Amino acid sequence: MNTRTFLVLFGLAALLALQPVQAQARNIFLKEAPVAAGPVVTLGDIFENTGDAASIAVATAPAPGMRKSLSVAALMNIARSNGLNWSPPRGRRMIVVTGAGRTVAREDILNALRRTLGNETGSDLDIALSERLAPIAVGPEEEIDLAVDILSYDRVTGRFSARVSANAGAAPVTLRGRAYPVSEVPVLTRNIARGETIEPDDIAMVWQRSSRLGRNVITDAALLVGMAARRSLRAGRIVRSNDVETPKIVAKGDLVSLVFIRGALQLTAIVRALESGAEGDIVRVVNPRSRKIVEMIVTAPGRGRALASQS
């Protein structure tokens, strides 16, 4: 065997000796919802079964509760360079990682702002922000203790600027917008058909901007109970005084007992109503026999009393 042949065979043997090592690369699996637990994103945050390579950093971590997209190609190269085998999902280009922690709910922030501004103005308020609300995030172990500092407030226009922080250690966020006085008004919880009587369970109280309420909007729920709809009314809408009326207890065309009173004498006749009327209304009725038309005061369903001048 010459020297050249020996070197070729030696090289082949060395290559074959390396193949079992490559074949033993650790297979890793993408986590369903990767979360960065610390200041950096590691292979262990993204993949299962990373072994000793779990602590290898691949990127800076997003803020608590925030998200960050990482390139699939870059992650695959990092994994392979550390003896890990991973086949990314077909067509997947980015992997999203979330920072450990949570964001403060938008409604909680707005409620805190409403309370603080309301205490300053002595009014209930609706808040409209002039720009998108930036997320406020806290770490997984941090308590949420919202603090609102009013920087400026114009009582005429309602415009304000405020600084809000989730806790003493969190960076504050500045909010700007406008505050509108609101009033609590009753609305219907279901559709009401024309002529149908409104019951207490048909009413809920909601907040509405005062500037959007007209003079004839009903603001007292007690004024709605027992009233009848003059037209079909939709659920969730405010109710105006001309939308309802006292229920008609005598309908046009009904036969009615009409009482005539003259001193100690009392007579009753059966007449036909020419008009519909609620209790206390004055309506015209006709005597079917004599065809005489008189007026009566509606006193109860199907009953009325002749006016004194006609008794």
Rosetta blueprint (number, residue, H / E / L):
1 M L
2 N L
3 T H
4 R H
5 T H
6 F H
7 L H
8 V H
9 L H
10 F H
11 G H
12 L H
13 A H
14 A H
15 L H
16 L H
17 A H
18 L H
19 Q H
20 P H
21 V H
22 Q H
23 A H
24 Q L
25 A L
26 R E
27 N E
28 I L
29 F E
30 L E
31 K L
32 E L
33 A L
34 P L
35 V E
36 A E
37 A L
38 G L
39 P L
40 V E
41 V E
42 T E
43 L H
44 G H
45 D H
46 I H
47 F E
48 E E
49 N L
50 T L
51 G H
52 D H
53 A H
54 A H
55 S H
56 I L
57 A E
58 V E
59 A E
60 T E
61 A L
62 P L
63 A L
64 P E
65 G L
66 M L
67 R E
68 K E
69 S E
70 L E
71 S E
72 V H
73 A H
74 A H
75 L H
76 M H
77 N H
78 I H
79 A H
80 R H
81 S H
82 N L
83 G L
84 L E
85 N E
86 W L
87 S L
88 P L
89 P L
90 R L
91 G L
92 R L
93 R L
94 M E
95 I E
96 V E
97 V E
98 T E
99 G E
100 A L
101 G L
102 R E
103 T E
104 V L
105 A L
106 R H
107 E H
108 D H
109 I H
110 L H
111 N H
112 A H
113 L H
114 R H
115 R H
116 T H
117 L H
118 G H
119 N H
120 E H
121 T H
122 G L
123 S L
124 D L
125 L E
126 D E
127 I E
128 A E
129 L E
130 S L
131 E L
132 R L
133 L L
134 A L
135 P L
136 I L
137 A E
138 V E
139 G L
140 P L
141 E L
142 E L
143 E L
144 I L
145 D L
146 L L
147 A E
148 V E
149 D E
150 I E
151 L E
152 S E
153 Y E
154 D L
155 R L
156 V L
157 T L
158 G L
159 R E
160 F E
161 S E
162 A E
163 R E
164 V E
165 S E
166 A L
167 N L
168 A L
169 G L
170 A L
171 A L
172 P L
173 V E
174 T E
175 L E
176 R E
177 G E
178 R E
179 A E
180 Y E
181 P E
182 V E
183 S E
184 E E
185 V E
186 P E
187 V E
188 L E
189 T L
190 R L
191 N L
192 I E
193 A L
194 R L
195 G L
196 E L
197 T E
198 I L
199 E L
200 P H
201 D H
202 D H
203 I E
204 A E
205 M E
206 V E
207 W E
208 Q E
209 R E
210 S H
211 S H
212 R H
213 L L
214 G L
215 R L
216 N L
217 V E
218 I L
219 T L
220 D L
221 A H
222 A H
223 L H
224 L L
225 V L
226 G L
227 M L
228 A E
229 A E
230 R L
231 R L
232 S L
233 L E
234 R L
235 A L
236 G L
237 R L
238 I E
239 V L
240 R E
241 S H
242 N H
243 D H
244 V E
245 E E
246 T L
247 P L
248 K E
249 I E
250 V E
251 A L
252 K L
253 G L
254 D L
255 L E
256 V E
257 S E
258 L E
259 V E
260 F E
261 I E
262 R E
263 G L
264 A L
265 L E
266 Q E
267 L E
268 T E
269 A E
270 I E
271 V E
272 R E
273 A E
274 L L
275 E L
276 S L
277 G E
278 A E
279 E L
280 G L
281 D L
282 I E
283 V E
284 R E
285 V E
286 V E
287 N L
288 P L
289 R L
290 S L
291 R L
292 K L
293 I E
294 V E
295 E E
296 M E
297 I E
298 V E
299 T E
300 A E
301 P L
302 G L
303 R E
304 G E
305 R E
306 A E
307 L L
308 A H
309 S H
310 Q H
311 S L
